[in-house]
Amino acid sequence: MSTITIICMALLGILLFLLGANVTRHRAMRGGGNQAPTDPADPLLIAVRAHGNAAEYIPTLLVLLLVCSFLSNSWVVEALAIAALVVRTTHAVGMLTAKTLAAHGPLRDIGALGTYLVGIATGITAIATL
């Protein structure tokens, strides 16, 4: 496995934990208030969904990158690892900077579309390198 792929995978893991820590920070700032908000403009709900979305996609991307790395030492795996890091970071920034989850912004949309494309490409790469 290449150093680039390992670093990207580690940074994806770090991103997931930072997003989780951000939820904890928001919960602590709220104190005894509503810990289960439903307002799409609530900063705690935005933090929860940014973390939740990352938790839905990052583990699958990590597993696919790991499989691809064991099957191939190609530059393609490194490119996919870099792309995964970029799109997941872009999506997280897009969500965390949104004023409301009710509206989509360009960073969030690019990150989401990029996640689908990178995930599909990584899955195809895993199959193609068998």
Summary of the structure (lengths in Angstrom):
residues: 130
radius of gyration: 16.1
end to end distance: 16.1
largest distance: 53.0
contacts: 401
relative contact order: 0.16
helix: 78%
strand: 0%
